[in-house]
């Protein structure tokens, strides 16, 4: 209730970056490691009867990777989560900037 979702997008060094940030409950570090695996469903404070099969983020990761992109999450319990998708828009520029990962380049 009364949560917020914020979207940001920008381009830098041949990459398109899209970030989705929420003010939700957050995701425990132990669950973040496996979050993009098929059928993984994080324990949501004992809520075992939530709908879903744990496929959504695995499918999102597959689609992003099929486009030579990356997807990641940063999250803190009680604060919220930020999911970031990065896709190459100019393959030559993206390949030349591979020394640093797209997340390290400060794309807004």
Buried (B, 14 or more C-beta within 10 A) or exposed (E): EEEEEEEEEEEBBBBBBBBBBBBBBBBBEEBBEBBBEEEBBBEEEEEEEEEEEBBEBBEBBEEBEEEEBBBBBBBEEEEBBBBBBBBBBBEEEBEEBEEEEBBEBEBE
